[in-house]
Amino acid sequence: MNMILHKPHVLMISEITADGKLTLKRGASSKILMKHMSQEATILLHETRAAYDAIMVGSSTIKIDNSFLTVRMVPGISPLRVIPSSMADIPLNANVLDVSVVPTVVAVSAAAPVDRVASLRKKGVFVVVAGEEMVDLPVLMDILYRKFSVRKLIVEGGPTLNWHMLYHHLVDEIRLIHLPFIVGGTDTPSLVGGMHVDSEEQMIRLELSEMRMVGTNLVTEYRVL
Ligand SMILES: NC(=O)c1ccc[n+]([C@@H]2O[C@H](COP(=O)([O-])OP(=O)(O)OC[C@H]3O[C@@H](n4cnc5c(N)ncnc54)[C@H](OP(=O)(O)O)[C@@H]3O)[C@@H](O)[C@H]2O)c1
């Protein structure tokens, strides 16, 4: 039984094309699309990071984008970086594992090989165990809240992690930075991956709370009901 003792406030944020895609094609870095975001929207992204305690992305995004997840365009403190990786198989030269400027938490399952966990710890990464075979996200939320004092968490994708966070009812708000492009592709990652819903009762309902232009990008914000 999953008992959520505590959970930070969670904002899901994403850059998204007019056809709902997060990147150019499967396996491509979202940094290619992000280059086309207006400077004002890029600043908004970095301001948002600076206003939050922690930022989380999935392990595949780390492998594909090699993200830094730091605050760069504005003054401010970079949030704690959190990467769920059930088997602890993040490349040891990944930018996010350089903890000289910002600390990083890698969440693993109990099934993660001990030598990989040891290598991560040797790099100064905080390794936390949540779940048996796969990272248990509600448990991870509780660990982040209690052990790392995380009260506000940003989730910056990708679609697999986004789906699991929504499936577990862990997301409070969604902010989308719309890019005026269409990229197509049936298997191109979109905002949310995972399983389809079987009926309209299972649709995740949102309430639009704000929409505004930031530079040349429309930004929409939703509350998850
Ligand atoms: N436009 C944007 O804003 C944006 C943002 C981020 C990413 N992206 C793009 O999204 C693509 C990658 O997305 P993706 O869907 O392939 O991967 P992802 O969501 O970044 O990562 C998913 C991986 O995280 C690990 N994980 C561990 N525990 C998990 C859990 N409980 N729930 C979910 N995942 C868990 C799993 O790998 P293990 O089994 O190894 O643990 C899983 O395969 C890239 O192309 C990237 O460029 C776009």
The ligand as an SDF file (V2000), in Angstrom:
LIG
                    3D

 48 52  0  0  0  0  0  0  0  0999 V2000
   10.3370   19.5670  -24.6070 N   0  0  0  0  0  0  0  0  0  0  0  0
   10.5830   19.3230  -23.3450 C   0  0  0  0  0  0  0  0  0  0  0  0
   10.2200   20.1290  -22.4760 O   0  0  0  0  0  0  0  0  0  0  0  0
   11.2910   18.0470  -22.9310 C   0  0  0  0  0  0  0  0  0  0  0  0
   11.6360   17.8810  -21.6050 C   0  0  0  0  0  0  0  0  0  0  0  0
   12.2640   16.6900  -21.2320 C   0  0  0  0  0  0  0  0  0  0  0  0
   12.5140   15.7000  -22.1620 C   0  0  0  0  0  0  0  0  0  0  0  0
   12.1820   15.8850  -23.4430 N   0  0  0  0  0  0  0  0  0  0  0  0
   12.4570   14.8280  -24.4360 C   0  0  0  0  0  0  0  0  0  0  0  0
   11.8130   13.6350  -24.0130 O   0  0  0  0  0  0  0  0  0  0  0  0
   12.5470   12.5080  -24.5300 C   0  0  0  0  0  0  0  0  0  0  0  0
   12.7960   11.5090  -23.4410 C   0  0  0  0  0  0  0  0  0  0  0  0
   11.5720   11.1230  -22.8660 O   0  0  0  0  0  0  0  0  0  0  0  0
   11.2770    9.6110  -22.4210 P   0  0  0  0  0  0  0  0  0  0  0  0
    9.8220    9.4930  -22.2370 O   0  0  0  0  0  0  0  0  0  0  0  0
   11.9540    8.6970  -23.3810 O   0  0  0  0  0  0  0  0  0  0  0  0
   12.0560    9.4420  -21.0470 O   0  0  0  0  0  0  0  0  0  0  0  0
   12.0110   10.1730  -19.6100 P   0  0  0  0  0  0  0  0  0  0  0  0
   10.6050   10.3990  -19.1870 O   0  0  0  0  0  0  0  0  0  0  0  0
   12.9530   11.3200  -19.6150 O   0  0  0  0  0  0  0  0  0  0  0  0
   12.6830    9.0550  -18.6990 O   0  0  0  0  0  0  0  0  0  0  0  0
   11.9870    7.8810  -18.4510 C   0  0  0  0  0  0  0  0  0  0  0  0
   12.8520    6.9140  -17.6940 C   0  0  0  0  0  0  0  0  0  0  0  0
   12.9910    7.3330  -16.3290 O   0  0  0  0  0  0  0  0  0  0  0  0
   13.2180    6.1680  -15.5490 C   0  0  0  0  0  0  0  0  0  0  0  0
   12.3190    6.0250  -14.4170 N   0  0  0  0  0  0  0  0  0  0  0  0
   12.6530    5.5080  -13.2160 C   0  0  0  0  0  0  0  0  0  0  0  0
   11.6190    5.4200  -12.4350 N   0  0  0  0  0  0  0  0  0  0  0  0
   10.5620    5.8760  -13.1170 C   0  0  0  0  0  0  0  0  0  0  0  0
    9.2050    6.0090  -12.7880 C   0  0  0  0  0  0  0  0  0  0  0  0
    8.7250    5.6370  -11.6080 N   0  0  0  0  0  0  0  0  0  0  0  0
    8.3790    6.5010  -13.7040 N   0  0  0  0  0  0  0  0  0  0  0  0
    8.8660    6.8860  -14.9000 C   0  0  0  0  0  0  0  0  0  0  0  0
   10.1530    6.7810  -15.2900 N   0  0  0  0  0  0  0  0  0  0  0  0
   11.0060    6.2780  -14.3830 C   0  0  0  0  0  0  0  0  0  0  0  0
   12.9480    4.9450  -16.4490 C   0  0  0  0  0  0  0  0  0  0  0  0
   14.2060    4.4320  -16.8550 O   0  0  0  0  0  0  0  0  0  0  0  0
   14.8510    3.2380  -16.0130 P   0  0  0  0  0  0  0  0  0  0  0  0
   13.9920    2.0600  -16.2800 O   0  0  0  0  0  0  0  0  0  0  0  0
   16.2180    3.1510  -16.5540 O   0  0  0  0  0  0  0  0  0  0  0  0
   14.7930    3.6380  -14.6020 O   0  0  0  0  0  0  0  0  0  0  0  0
   12.2320    5.5500  -17.6310 C   0  0  0  0  0  0  0  0  0  0  0  0
   12.4360    4.8280  -18.8180 O   0  0  0  0  0  0  0  0  0  0  0  0
   13.8400   13.0590  -25.1000 C   0  0  0  0  0  0  0  0  0  0  0  0
   13.7670   13.1010  -26.5080 O   0  0  0  0  0  0  0  0  0  0  0  0
   13.9150   14.4780  -24.5370 C   0  0  0  0  0  0  0  0  0  0  0  0
   14.6270   15.3350  -25.3940 O   0  0  0  0  0  0  0  0  0  0  0  0
   11.5650   17.0430  -23.8480 C   0  0  0  0  0  0  0  0  0  0  0  0
  1  2  1  0
  2  3  2  0
  2  4  1  0
  4  5  1  0
  4 48  2  0
  5  6  2  0
  6  7  1  0
  7  8  2  0
  8  9  1  0
  8 48  1  0
  9 10  1  0
  9 46  1  0
 10 11  1  0
 11 12  1  0
 11 44  1  0
 12 13  1  0
 13 14  1  0
 14 15  2  0
 14 16  1  0
 14 17  1  0
 17 18  1  0
 18 19  2  0
 18 20  1  0
 18 21  1  0
 21 22  1  0
 22 23  1  0
 23 24  1  0
 23 42  1  0
 24 25  1  0
 25 26  1  0
 25 36  1  0
 26 27  1  0
 26 35  1  0
 27 28  2  0
 28 29  1  0
 29 30  1  0
 29 35  2  0
 30 31  1  0
 30 32  2  0
 32 33  1  0
 33 34  2  0
 34 35  1  0
 36 37  1  0
 36 42  1  0
 37 38  1  0
 38 39  2  0
 38 40  1  0
 38 41  1  0
 42 43  1  0
 44 45  1  0
 44 46  1  0
 46 47  1  0
M  CHG  2   8   1  16  -1
M  END
$$$$
